[in-house]
Amino acid sequence: MIAPQAGAGTIRPKAPAVHVDHCHETGRVRGVLCFNCNAAVGQLGDDPGSLRRAIAYLEGNAWKPTLVAPGVYQLPS
């Protein structure tokens, strides 16, 4: 699995891919990541929603309200 990735991590290509990542629910192997990316995915509970919220947070969009009607705003959940 490391050879096809040329030893590079899928999430951060400059980081060495040496840790096997797997789904904690099914046990299915997904690929090879660096230690930090593998730990981050696991700490976020393998939850795509958590990862999307983390991305929004890093991009500065996490708490920006959305205008849904004149004078009515919706906060992100």
PyMOL commands that set and color helices and strands:
alter all, ss='L'
color gray80, all
select helices_A, chain A and resi 35-43+48-58
alter helices_A, ss='H'
color red, helices_A
select strands_A, chain A and resi 19-22+29-33+66-69+72-74
alter strands_A, ss='S'
color yellow, strands_A
deselect
rebuild
show_as cartoon
